[in-house]
């Protein structure tokens, strides 16, 4: 799959933001977020390598379910915020 | 009754009900409904009249939602709730602000994006409300200091307000360009 310069730059910037967010999480919280995000990231990288990279999915097919998932995640985050998830996860990891 | 009339009546009833709800909740209904009325006018002037290919607008739309969320993060870090409390006279807490701006609003705008992808008229209306808010609502951050103290100074959200504002105007010009292309294509087909 050949990428255009714009696609390479966008991908690089997005990856950079993600890495910066994980570093910020490590500095401000510690290892748990690095393991949770980094662990999922490694598994996802393998899945992406085995599936999408070999046979890219048509964006028309995947965009709607992706946006529904993001909206669903936002609703879930709202419940976590209102239900005081932060203190609960702090107790879990001590 | 044709589908355009039904769409028009549905959205008019929706905006009316929203206004009544805000009045019943004793919120400043006029202020809260400005974006919806503005978006309604924008929708009537653009995508209601000329159908738009969702694939032409979805990228700028989702990008504007992302920039809006970055802007909300600045507002959260710099405590916009104090500014809102002083401006509206209502007691706005950080919990209220985050629930509405950081959680509920993105869900509504993403739902709008999904409806646009399905070419549902209500989705185009929600998209217009969002664009109207970004184009005309976000620049108000630069007016806030004058309303508060009568002089220019930093107010929460001022640094990143330009991001969703610029993106909102970009989306508006994309819609205009596409509408022009569709209209021209229709005229050529007729002649």
HADDOCK unambig.tbl for C-alpha pairs under 7 A between the chains (distance, minus, plus):
assign (segid A and resid 64 and name CA) (segid B and resid 114 and name CA) 6.02 0.50 0.50
assign (segid A and resid 67 and name CA) (segid B and resid 110 and name CA) 6.51 0.50 0.50
assign (segid A and resid 67 and name CA) (segid B and resid 114 and name CA) 6.94 0.50 0.50
assign (segid A and resid 71 and name CA) (segid B and resid 107 and name CA) 4.97 0.50 0.50
assign (segid A and resid 71 and name CA) (segid B and resid 110 and name CA) 6.28 0.50 0.50
assign (segid A and resid 74 and name CA) (segid B and resid 103 and name CA) 5.78 0.50 0.50
assign (segid A and resid 74 and name CA) (segid B and resid 107 and name CA) 6.56 0.50 0.50
assign (segid A and resid 75 and name CA) (segid B and resid 103 and name CA) 6.61 0.50 0.50
assign (segid A and resid 78 and name CA) (segid B and resid 99 and name CA) 6.61 0.50 0.50
assign (segid A and resid 78 and name CA) (segid B and resid 103 and name CA) 5.64 0.50 0.50
